[in-house]
Amino acid sequence: MIEELGAKVKEASKCLAKLPTADKNNFLRQLAEALLANEVRILGENQKDLARAKEHGISEIMIDRLRLDHKRIEAMAIGLRQVADLPDPIGQVMQGFTNLEGLKIIQKRVPLGAVGMIFESRPNVTIDAFSLCFKTGNAVLLRGGSDALHTNLVLVEIIKENLIKSGLTASSVELLADTSHAEAEKMMQADQFLDVLIPRGSARLINTVKAK
């Protein structure tokens, strides 16, 4: 599964690297509206995660991290608009000089390529991670926690639906639905597909990724 998803994200990153700033911003604003329009659908899937968490005796603090409601979905939409309003860093010239032969050499910001992100619990990270990667011209492979699987799946479905509607590659985002430790370890070692891997969560998660 990692090989298939990794290859898709790697290929999608080539297209995203060339996407104009206006197109990226317009899509993020469109996605914000799509989240609000799909609130009932998102909350329905979130309820499945909440019910499963309660069955497994997960603490109320952790359950609250999983829980979505109207205000939290609205906050996700606001976050998308805020990212759209940020300056596009891609193409910014950081520094430059002309050498003795008259050759001008510059250092400018470019996309990383295919980004992998491993995170825990909070489903809003799915939207946060995608929006930041998309704005900076990167495709992303996400691996969330098993406790938020249904919510993460529907969020990625909505992103993909809107990517297709906008004529963009659906593999700009992929979700690793297999949340087993074995697949996570494969993802940590998939440097033939992923240009960078970002852990977001506990110190234990971060140390695990660093050790791989």
N, C-alpha and C positions, 0 to 999 in steps of 0.2 A: 504493500500500500504506500509506504514512504517513497519508494522508487517512482511510482506512477504520479503521485501528487507532487513530488519534488520536481519531476520533469515538466509538469504542467506549469508550475509556478515559475520555474526557470525560463521557460519559453515566453510566458506572459510578461516577465520583467523586461524583455527586449522591446516590447510594444509600449509599455508604460514609460520607459525612459525617454521616449520621444513625444509624449503627450503634452500638448500646450497647456499653459497655466490656466487659461480660461476654461478649457474643457474639464480640467480637474476640479476647479472650483464649482462649476455648474453642476457637475455630477454629485459632489458632496452636498450641495444644497438640495438637489433632487432627492438624494437618499434620506436627508433629514425629514422631508415631507413624507417619504415612503414609510419611514418608521412610525410616524404619527398615524398614517392611514391604516397601518397594519397592527395597531395596538391590541385589538382583541385577539388576533392570531398569535402575537408574541406572548401575551399574558396566558393564553391557553396552554402553550408549551411550557411556560415558566411554572405553571401550576403542577405539571407533571414532575418537574424537578423538585419542587417544594414537597410534594406528597412523598416522593421517594426518600428525600432527606429525613423527613419525620419518621418514616418507617425504619430507617437505619439509626435512629436515635442521635442524629447530628444536633449539636448545641444550637440554641436559639440565636446566638451571635452569628454562627456560620449560616444559619437559615436566612437571617436578615441580609447577609451579603448576597445570597442567591436571589432574594425577592425583588421582583420588578413591579412597579405600579405606574400610574399615569405620570406622576411627577418624575420618576426616574427615566421613563422613556422620553419624556419632554426634555430632560437634562441631556440625554444622549443626542437628541436632535439639535439642541443648542450647541453642544460640543462640536458637532459636525459643521455647523455654520461658522463657529469660531475658527476652526481649522481652515475652512475655505477663505476666511478673511485674513489669514496670516500671509505674510510675504512668501513667495515661492523661493526657497533657497537654491534650487537647481539652476545652475548657470551663473551664479554669483561669482565674480572674480575676487579672490581673497588677497592675492598679491601677484606681482609680476615684475619682470625686468628685461632689459635688452642686453644680450651678451656682446662680447667684443666683435663678433662677426656680424652683428646687426640683427641676430635672430631674437625675436620677442618670445619670451617664455612666461606663461601665466599659470597660476594655480587657481582652479575654480572648482566649485562644488558640483558633484555628479551623483546620480543614484548609486546605492549600494548594489542593487540587483534583486536577488531573491532573498527575502528575510524570513527566518523562522522565529516564532515566538511561542514560548511555553509559559502558561499562566495558570492561576488557580482561582476557583470560586466565582469571583464577580463577573457576570456575563457582559457588563458594560465594557469590559476590556476588549471584547471582540470588536466592538465598534471603534473604540479609541485606537486600537492597534491598526486596524484597517485604514482608518482615516489618515493617520500620520504617515503610514507607509505609502498610501496612494498619493497623498499630497507631495511626497518627495520622490515620486516616480518609481516606487518599489512594489513588487508583488510580494504577497505574504502567505506563508503556511502557518496556520494557527493550531495550537494544541491546548485546549482548555481542560479543566478538571472534569472528571466523570460526573460530579454532582450537578453540573450545569449543562450537560450534554444536549438535552432537548432544546433549551433556550439558545445555546450557541448554534445549533443546527438551523433553527428557524431564522436567526439573524443573518447567517451566512447565505441562506436561501434567498432572503430579501435583497441582500447586496448583489447576489448573482443575477437575480431577475432584473434588477435595475441596470446592471452592467450590460446585459444583453439588450435591454430596451434602448440603451444609449449607444449601441454599436461598439461596445468595448469588450475585451476578452473576459469571459466569465472566470477564468483561472487567475485573474488578478488577486483573488483570494481563494484559498482552499482550507478546509478544516479536517484535521485528523480525527475521524470519528472513533477510531480504536484508541481508547484512553489507557490501554495497558502499559505497564512499565517497560515491557519489551519493545513496544513500538516507540515509546518516548526515547529509549536509549538509541534506537536506530536513527531517530530524528537528530539526536545530538551528534551523531557520527556521519550525517549525510552531507559532508562538505563538498561532494561532487555536484550537489544540487543547490545547497544553501550557501550564500556568500557570508551571512552573519546569522548568529543565533542569539536571541535575547530572552533571558529568563526574567519573569516578573512575578514576584511572590516572596515566599519565606526565604530565610537564610539557608535553610536546608535545600530548597530547590536550586538556589543560585550556586551553592557549593557543589551540588550534584552535577550541574551543567559544566561548571569549571573543571571538575575532575575528569570529564569525558573528553 
